[in-house]
Amino acid sequence: MTDLTSLTLAEAREGLANKSFTSLELTDAHLGAIEAARALNAFVMETPDQARAMARAVDAKIARGEGGPLAGIPLGIKDLFATKDVRTTACSKILGNFVPPYESTITSQLWRDGAVMLGKLNNDEFAMGSSNETSCFGPVVNPWRREGSNTTLVPGGSSGGSASAVAALLCMGATATDTGGSIRQPAAFTGTVGIKPTYGRCSRWGIVAFASSLDQAGPIARTVRDSAILMRSMAGHDPKDTTSVDRAVPDYEAAIGKSVKGMKIGIPKEYRLDGMPAEIERLWSEGAAWLKAAGAELIDVSLPHTKYALPAYYIVAPAEASSNLARYDGVRYGLRVPGRSIGELYENTRAEGFGPEVRRRVMIGTYVLSAGYYDAYYLRAQKVRTLIKRDFEDCFAKGVHAILTPATPSAAFGIGEKGADPVEMYLNDIFTVTVNMAGLPGIAVPAGKDTQGLPLGLQLIGRPFDEETLFSLGEVIEQAAGRFTPARWW
């Protein structure tokens, strides 16, 4: 029998349906892989007993012919999603050993469809970070290494545990969240596929909030098809989330392999940055050529307000974070560090509970929302956001179906290499934040490798609620580029 962990989700689904193996066997294979890969620090909590119990229950259902769309598929869950009776910390000390008495909408939909939970995955603290180095559980290690080097690399952030676990074949797919690139950037760094759906496509209920007008959940998987399968189970209207959109969920998998002939693909000139590595430029041209060969039409487009996206994002996101994180006070749940007064209790708890990056963003957010600065910063950033959204609307109004850009300005970098200068770290999000600011869907697909053998990704940005087009186009790139798996060293 093939090593079960090397199957794609679609292949495993077929094997389970044909009774070539059981969900318990599939789950055990992944639990063994997780145990052997603890050096990656991808999981912050393993739930083997629960995984086996879920797998047995699913096997009984499959035997009765009652399996759901994800019946028996073992998944990893980012530690930002509330899981009933399983510790959820957002990888922050301030949540301590918080065990939610409820289940997030997205995870409940995955369990409804028969998926199996292997455990909780590491992420940047409160999803604030681009490298998965801010987690209170320590950094996640990328399973990829530069050729001829033992340097440990970051998997990207904030969904670094999700990307690393999928790339290292520890789970068949993972939940992730994206506020400024936190699905697409780690996917690009690890040779996996990650899609950030349109804002409102997936429920945010039961996900620890970072910036409520930007956060959106989505899957990270090994292939475009696998991500489409997961997305169908994750998407859908939820009355508990007022930003969730009441639209029918299409069969995303049906979009895989559809012809892209006649589709117009925009190439935005503003994404050609000064000092952009030649290999990123080459990859971008190659991706465009693949789409053209498949029958798509390439057109040059302009997104003039792109240059303001990053500064505007780093005003809006911290402002919303400072508001959302005000609830962590040490009074009702999580860490509590006593003080002589209520004010001192708050101060002591937050000083000890929040890490440096979270404190930095809360301070920025509090500053830009304060009297005298609100108009100069926050209000202006919101106006810029409207202009960014309008740029995309103008493009789509001209008949553009999707926009092709690089996913990241470089391949994965070493752990500790960019920690000294926060601005240098924030620049990793340069190609991804516009998509969140405009609320659009974006997918990152592995498209090649750099000179040191590390994976690089391309990003496709779509029209609102048109994820299907992204899956069709993403499949073209995936077929042309092939799939990438890291050489095992752990």
C-alpha positions as CSV (number, residue, x, y, z in Angstrom):
1,M,0.0,0.0,0.0
2,T,1.2,3.5,-0.8
3,D,2.2,5.6,2.2
4,L,-1.2,6.9,3.1
5,T,0.1,10.3,4.1
6,S,1.4,11.0,0.5
7,L,-2.1,10.8,-0.9
8,T,-3.9,14.0,-1.9
9,L,-7.3,14.7,-0.2
10,A,-9.1,13.8,-3.4
11,E,-7.2,10.4,-3.7
12,A,-7.8,9.6,0.0
13,R,-11.5,10.3,-0.5
14,E,-11.6,7.9,-3.4
15,G,-9.7,5.2,-1.4
16,L,-12.1,5.5,1.5
17,A,-15.1,5.3,-0.8
18,N,-13.6,2.2,-2.4
19,K,-12.8,0.7,1.0
20,S,-9.1,0.4,0.1
21,F,-8.3,1.5,3.7
22,T,-10.2,2.9,6.6
23,S,-10.4,6.3,8.1
24,L,-8.7,4.9,11.3
25,E,-5.8,3.6,9.2
26,L,-5.5,7.0,7.4
27,T,-5.7,8.8,10.8
28,D,-3.1,6.6,12.4
29,A,-0.7,7.2,9.5
30,H,-1.0,10.9,10.0
31,L,-0.7,10.7,13.8
32,G,2.5,8.8,13.3
33,A,3.8,11.4,10.9
34,I,2.9,14.2,13.4
35,E,4.8,12.3,16.2
36,A,7.9,12.0,13.9
37,A,7.8,15.7,12.9
38,R,7.7,17.4,16.3
39,A,10.9,19.3,15.3
40,L,8.7,21.4,13.0
41,N,6.6,22.6,15.9
42,A,3.6,22.7,13.6
43,F,1.1,21.4,16.2
44,V,0.6,23.1,19.6
45,M,-1.9,20.4,20.7
46,E,-2.3,16.9,19.4
47,T,-5.6,15.1,19.9
48,P,-4.9,11.5,19.0
49,D,-7.7,9.9,21.2
50,Q,-10.3,12.3,19.8
51,A,-9.0,11.7,16.2
52,R,-9.3,7.9,16.5
53,A,-12.8,8.2,18.1
54,M,-13.9,10.4,15.2
55,A,-12.3,8.1,12.6
56,R,-14.0,5.0,14.1
57,A,-17.4,6.8,14.1
58,V,-16.9,7.8,10.4
59,D,-15.8,4.3,9.4
60,A,-19.1,3.0,10.9
61,K,-21.0,5.7,8.9
62,I,-19.1,4.8,5.7
63,A,-20.0,1.2,6.2
64,R,-23.7,2.2,6.3
65,G,-23.2,4.3,3.2
66,E,-23.8,7.5,5.1
67,G,-20.4,9.2,4.8
68,G,-20.3,13.0,4.1
69,P,-18.2,14.9,1.5
70,L,-15.2,14.8,3.8
71,A,-15.9,11.5,5.4
72,G,-12.7,10.2,7.2
73,I,-10.4,13.0,6.0
74,P,-7.8,14.0,8.8
75,L,-7.4,17.7,9.1
76,G,-5.4,20.2,11.3
77,I,-7.1,23.2,12.8
78,K,-5.4,26.6,13.3
79,D,-5.4,27.5,17.0
80,L,-7.5,30.5,16.2
81,F,-10.7,28.4,15.7
82,A,-12.7,27.6,18.9
83,T,-12.9,23.8,19.3
84,K,-15.4,22.5,21.9
85,D,-13.6,21.0,24.9
86,V,-10.2,21.4,23.2
87,R,-7.8,24.1,24.3
88,T,-7.8,27.2,22.1
89,T,-5.2,29.8,22.8
90,A,-4.6,31.9,19.6
91,C,-1.0,31.0,20.6
92,S,-1.0,33.7,23.2
93,K,-0.2,33.5,26.9
94,I,-3.2,35.7,27.7
95,L,-5.7,33.0,26.8
96,G,-3.8,30.5,29.1
97,N,-5.5,27.1,29.0
98,F,-8.8,28.4,27.7
99,V,-11.1,25.6,26.7
100,P,-14.1,26.8,24.7
101,P,-17.6,25.3,25.6
102,Y,-18.6,25.9,21.9
103,E,-17.4,25.0,18.4
104,S,-16.6,27.6,15.7
105,T,-19.1,27.5,12.8
106,I,-16.4,26.5,10.3
107,T,-15.1,23.5,12.3
108,S,-18.6,22.4,13.1
109,Q,-19.3,22.3,9.3
110,L,-16.1,20.2,8.8
111,W,-17.2,17.7,11.4
112,R,-20.7,17.7,10.0
113,D,-19.2,16.6,6.7
114,G,-17.2,13.8,8.3
115,A,-13.7,15.3,8.7
116,V,-11.4,14.1,11.6
117,M,-9.5,16.5,13.9
118,L,-5.8,15.6,14.4
119,G,-5.1,18.6,16.6
120,K,-4.5,22.4,16.9
121,L,-1.9,24.1,14.7
122,N,0.6,26.8,15.6
123,N,0.1,30.4,14.4
124,D,1.5,33.9,15.1
125,E,0.1,35.2,18.3
126,F,-3.5,36.5,17.6
127,A,-2.5,36.0,13.9
128,M,-0.2,39.0,14.1
129,G,2.9,38.2,12.1
130,S,4.3,37.2,8.7
131,S,6.7,34.4,9.8
132,N,5.1,32.4,12.7
133,E,7.8,33.7,15.1
134,T,5.5,35.5,17.5
135,S,3.7,32.4,18.8
136,C,4.0,31.9,22.6
137,F,4.7,28.2,21.7
138,G,7.8,29.2,19.7
139,P,8.4,29.5,15.9
140,V,7.2,26.9,13.4
141,V,9.9,25.5,11.1
142,N,9.4,25.3,7.4
143,P,9.8,21.7,6.1
144,W,11.7,23.1,3.1
145,R,15.4,23.9,3.3
146,R,17.8,25.8,0.9
147,E,19.8,23.4,-1.2
148,G,23.0,22.4,0.7
149,S,22.0,24.4,3.8
150,N,20.7,23.4,7.3
151,T,19.4,26.9,8.1
152,T,15.9,26.6,9.6
153,L,13.4,28.7,7.6
154,V,10.1,30.3,8.5
155,P,6.9,28.9,7.0
156,G,5.4,32.3,6.7
157,G,2.6,33.6,8.9
158,S,0.3,33.8,10.5
159,S,-1.0,30.4,9.4
160,G,2.5,28.9,9.5
161,G,1.5,25.8,11.4
162,S,-1.2,25.1,8.8
163,A,1.1,25.5,5.9
164,S,4.0,23.6,7.4
165,A,1.8,20.6,8.5
166,V,0.2,20.4,5.0
167,A,3.6,20.6,3.2
168,A,5.2,18.0,5.5
169,L,2.3,15.6,4.9
170,L,1.1,15.7,8.5
171,C,-2.5,16.4,7.6
172,M,-4.6,16.3,4.4
173,G,-5.6,19.9,4.7
174,A,-5.9,22.6,7.3
175,T,-8.0,25.6,8.3
176,A,-6.3,29.0,8.2
177,T,-7.2,32.7,8.4
178,D,-6.1,35.6,6.3
179,T,-6.1,39.2,7.5
180,G,-3.4,40.6,5.2
181,G,-2.0,37.6,3.5
182,S,-1.9,35.0,6.3
183,I,-3.1,32.1,4.1
184,R,-1.5,33.1,0.8
185,Q,2.0,34.0,2.0
186,P,2.6,30.8,4.0
187,A,1.2,28.7,1.2
188,A,3.7,30.4,-1.2
189,F,6.6,29.8,1.3
190,T,5.8,26.1,1.6
191,G,4.7,25.0,-1.9
192,T,1.1,24.5,-0.9
193,V,-2.2,26.0,-2.2
194,G,-4.0,28.6,-0.1
195,I,-7.2,30.5,-0.8
196,K,-8.6,33.5,1.0
197,P,-12.3,33.6,0.0
198,T,-14.3,36.8,-0.5
199,Y,-15.0,38.6,2.7
200,G,-18.3,37.2,4.0
201,R,-18.0,33.9,2.2
202,C,-17.0,32.0,5.3
203,S,-18.4,32.5,8.8
204,R,-16.0,34.2,11.3
205,W,-18.1,33.1,14.3
206,G,-16.0,31.3,16.9
207,I,-12.7,32.5,15.4
208,V,-10.5,34.6,17.6
209,A,-10.7,38.1,16.1
210,F,-7.8,40.2,14.9
211,A,-9.2,42.8,12.6
212,S,-12.9,42.1,12.0
213,S,-13.3,43.9,8.7
214,L,-10.3,42.1,7.2
215,D,-10.3,38.6,8.7
216,Q,-11.5,35.7,6.5
217,A,-11.0,32.0,7.0
218,G,-10.0,29.6,4.2
219,P,-8.2,26.3,3.6
220,I,-4.6,25.4,3.0
221,A,-4.2,22.1,1.0
222,R,-1.8,20.2,-1.2
223,T,-3.5,20.8,-4.5
224,V,-6.0,23.2,-6.1
225,R,-8.6,20.5,-6.2
226,D,-8.1,19.7,-2.5
227,S,-8.6,23.3,-1.5
228,A,-11.8,23.5,-3.6
229,I,-13.1,20.4,-1.8
230,L,-12.4,21.9,1.6
231,M,-13.7,25.3,0.7
232,R,-17.1,23.9,-0.2
233,S,-17.5,22.5,3.4
234,M,-16.1,25.7,5.0
235,A,-18.2,28.3,3.1
236,G,-21.8,29.2,3.7
237,H,-24.1,31.6,5.4
238,D,-24.2,31.8,9.2
239,P,-26.9,33.9,11.0
240,K,-24.5,34.1,14.0
241,D,-22.1,36.3,11.9
242,T,-23.6,39.5,10.6
243,T,-20.9,39.9,8.0
244,S,-21.6,36.4,6.5
245,V,-23.3,36.7,3.1
246,D,-26.4,34.7,2.3
247,R,-25.5,33.2,-1.1
248,A,-25.6,29.6,-2.3
249,V,-22.3,27.8,-2.1
250,P,-21.3,26.5,-5.5
251,D,-19.6,23.2,-6.2
252,Y,-16.1,24.6,-6.3
253,E,-14.6,21.3,-7.4
254,A,-16.6,21.4,-10.6
255,A,-14.6,24.4,-11.6
256,I,-11.4,22.3,-11.7
257,G,-10.4,21.5,-15.3
258,K,-12.9,24.0,-16.8
259,S,-11.6,25.8,-19.9
260,V,-10.1,29.3,-19.3
261,K,-10.3,30.1,-23.0
262,G,-11.2,33.7,-23.6
263,M,-10.8,34.8,-20.0
264,K,-9.1,38.2,-19.5
265,I,-6.2,38.2,-17.1
266,G,-5.0,41.5,-15.8
267,I,-1.3,42.2,-15.2
268,P,-1.0,45.2,-12.9
269,K,2.1,47.4,-13.6
270,E,2.1,48.7,-9.9
271,Y,3.2,45.2,-8.7
272,R,6.5,45.6,-10.6
273,L,8.4,46.8,-7.6
274,D,11.9,48.5,-7.6
275,G,14.5,45.9,-6.6
276,M,12.1,43.0,-7.1
277,P,14.2,39.8,-7.5
278,A,14.7,38.7,-11.1
279,E,13.4,35.2,-10.3
280,I,10.0,36.6,-9.0
281,E,9.8,38.7,-12.2
282,R,10.6,35.5,-14.3
283,L,8.1,33.4,-12.4
284,W,5.4,36.0,-13.0
285,S,6.1,36.1,-16.8
286,E,6.1,32.3,-16.9
287,G,2.7,32.1,-15.1
288,A,1.3,34.6,-17.6
289,A,2.6,32.6,-20.5
290,W,1.0,29.4,-19.1
291,L,-2.4,31.1,-18.8
292,K,-2.0,32.5,-22.3
293,A,-1.2,29.0,-23.7
294,A,-4.4,27.7,-22.1
295,G,-6.4,30.3,-24.1
296,A,-6.6,33.2,-21.7
297,E,-6.0,36.8,-22.9
298,L,-3.4,38.9,-21.0
299,I,-4.1,42.6,-20.6
300,D,-2.1,45.3,-18.8
301,V,-4.1,47.0,-16.0
302,S,-3.4,49.7,-13.5
303,L,-4.2,49.7,-9.8
304,P,-2.9,53.2,-9.0
305,H,-3.6,53.2,-5.2
306,T,-1.6,49.9,-4.6
307,K,1.3,51.9,-3.2
308,Y,-0.8,53.2,-0.3
309,A,-2.2,49.7,0.6
310,L,0.5,48.6,3.0
311,P,0.6,51.9,5.1
312,A,-3.3,52.0,5.1
313,Y,-3.5,48.4,6.2
314,Y,-1.1,48.9,9.1
315,I,-3.4,51.6,10.3
316,V,-6.8,49.9,9.9
317,A,-5.6,46.4,11.1
318,P,-4.0,47.6,14.4
319,A,-6.9,50.0,15.1
320,E,-9.4,47.1,14.9
321,A,-7.0,44.8,16.8
322,S,-6.7,47.3,19.7
323,S,-10.5,47.4,19.9
324,N,-10.9,43.6,19.7
325,L,-8.1,42.8,22.2
326,A,-9.6,45.1,24.8
327,R,-11.7,42.1,26.0
328,Y,-8.6,40.4,27.3
329,D,-8.5,41.8,30.8
330,G,-7.9,38.8,33.1
331,V,-11.3,39.1,34.6
332,R,-13.5,36.4,33.0
333,Y,-11.2,33.9,31.4
334,G,-7.6,33.3,30.5
335,L,-4.5,34.5,32.3
336,R,-4.9,36.7,35.4
337,V,-2.0,38.5,37.1
338,P,-3.3,40.1,40.3
339,G,-2.9,43.8,41.2
340,R,-3.9,46.1,44.0
341,S,-6.6,47.7,41.9
342,I,-8.6,46.8,38.8
343,G,-6.4,49.0,36.7
344,E,-3.3,47.3,38.0
345,L,-4.8,43.9,37.3
346,Y,-5.5,44.9,33.7
347,E,-1.9,46.3,33.3
348,N,-0.2,43.3,34.9
349,T,-2.2,40.8,33.0
350,R,-1.7,42.4,29.6
351,A,2.0,43.1,30.2
352,E,2.6,39.5,30.9
353,G,0.0,38.0,28.5
354,F,0.7,39.8,25.3
355,G,3.9,39.3,23.3
356,P,5.9,42.2,21.9
357,E,4.3,42.2,18.4
358,V,0.8,42.2,19.8
359,R,1.7,45.0,22.2
360,R,3.2,47.0,19.3
361,R,0.1,46.7,17.2
362,V,-2.3,47.5,20.1
363,M,-0.2,50.7,20.8
364,I,-0.3,51.7,17.1
365,G,-4.1,51.0,17.0
366,T,-4.8,52.9,20.2
367,Y,-2.8,55.9,18.9
368,V,-4.5,56.1,15.5
369,L,-7.9,55.9,17.1
370,S,-7.1,58.6,19.8
371,A,-8.7,62.0,19.8
372,G,-6.7,64.4,17.6
373,Y,-5.2,61.6,15.4
374,Y,-8.4,59.7,14.3
375,D,-9.0,62.0,11.3
376,A,-5.4,62.2,10.3
377,Y,-4.8,58.4,10.4
378,Y,-7.8,56.1,10.7
379,L,-10.3,58.1,8.7
380,R,-7.8,58.8,6.0
381,A,-6.8,55.1,5.8
382,Q,-10.5,54.2,5.4
383,K,-10.7,56.6,2.5
384,V,-7.6,55.0,0.9
385,R,-9.3,51.7,1.3
386,T,-12.3,52.9,-0.7
387,L,-9.9,54.0,-3.5
388,I,-8.1,50.6,-3.5
389,K,-11.5,48.8,-3.8
390,R,-12.5,51.2,-6.7
391,D,-9.3,50.4,-8.6
392,F,-10.2,46.7,-8.6
393,E,-13.9,47.5,-9.5
394,D,-12.7,49.6,-12.5
395,C,-10.5,46.6,-13.7
396,F,-13.4,44.1,-13.4
397,A,-15.8,46.6,-15.1
398,K,-13.5,46.4,-18.2
399,G,-14.1,42.7,-18.4
400,V,-11.1,41.4,-16.5
401,H,-11.9,38.0,-15.0
402,A,-8.9,37.8,-12.6
403,I,-5.6,39.5,-11.9
404,L,-2.2,37.7,-11.8
405,T,0.6,38.9,-9.4
406,P,3.4,37.4,-7.4
407,A,2.4,36.0,-4.0
408,T,5.5,37.1,-2.1
409,P,8.5,39.4,-2.8
410,S,10.9,36.5,-2.0
411,A,11.1,32.8,-1.0
412,A,11.1,31.8,2.7
413,F,13.8,33.4,4.9
414,G,15.6,32.1,7.9
415,I,14.2,32.1,11.4
416,G,15.5,35.3,13.2
417,E,16.6,36.9,9.9
418,K,14.0,39.7,9.8
419,G,13.1,40.1,13.5
420,A,15.0,43.3,14.2
421,D,13.0,45.6,11.9
422,P,9.2,45.3,12.0
423,V,8.8,47.4,8.8
424,E,11.0,44.9,6.8
425,M,8.8,42.1,8.1
426,Y,5.6,44.0,7.2
427,L,6.9,44.4,3.6
428,N,6.3,40.6,3.2
429,D,2.6,41.4,2.8
430,I,3.1,43.9,0.0
431,F,1.4,41.8,-2.7
432,T,-1.4,40.4,-0.5
433,V,-2.9,43.2,1.7
434,T,-4.7,44.9,-1.2
435,V,-6.9,41.9,-1.5
436,N,-8.1,42.1,2.1
437,M,-8.5,45.8,1.9
438,A,-10.9,45.3,-1.0
439,G,-12.6,42.2,0.4
440,L,-11.8,40.1,-2.7
441,P,-10.9,36.5,-3.1
442,G,-7.2,35.5,-3.7
443,I,-5.5,32.2,-4.2
444,A,-1.7,31.4,-4.0
445,V,-0.5,28.5,-6.1
446,P,3.0,27.0,-6.2
447,A,4.5,28.0,-9.5
448,G,8.3,27.3,-9.4
449,K,11.4,27.4,-7.3
450,D,14.1,29.9,-6.6
451,T,17.8,29.4,-7.3
452,Q,18.2,27.7,-3.9
453,G,15.4,25.2,-4.5
454,L,12.8,26.9,-2.4
455,P,9.1,27.1,-3.6
456,L,7.7,30.3,-5.0
457,G,4.0,31.1,-5.5
458,L,1.8,33.1,-7.8
459,Q,-1.4,34.9,-6.7
460,L,-4.6,35.2,-8.6
461,I,-7.1,37.8,-7.4
462,G,-10.7,37.4,-8.4
463,R,-14.0,39.2,-8.6
464,P,-16.2,39.2,-5.5
465,F,-17.7,35.7,-4.9
466,D,-16.1,34.3,-8.0
467,E,-13.7,31.8,-6.4
468,E,-14.6,29.3,-9.1
469,T,-12.7,31.2,-11.7
470,L,-9.6,31.3,-9.4
471,F,-9.8,27.5,-9.0
472,S,-10.0,27.0,-12.8
473,L,-7.0,29.4,-13.4
474,G,-5.1,28.0,-10.4
475,E,-5.4,24.5,-11.8
476,V,-3.8,25.7,-15.1
477,I,-0.8,27.0,-13.2
478,E,-0.6,23.9,-11.1
479,Q,-0.6,21.6,-14.1
480,A,2.1,23.6,-15.8
481,A,4.3,24.0,-12.7
482,G,3.8,20.5,-11.2
483,R,3.6,19.7,-7.5
484,F,6.4,20.3,-4.9
485,T,7.2,18.2,-1.9
486,P,10.1,19.0,0.5
487,A,12.9,16.4,0.9
488,R,12.4,14.9,4.3
489,W,15.1,15.8,6.9
490,W,13.2,15.9,10.2
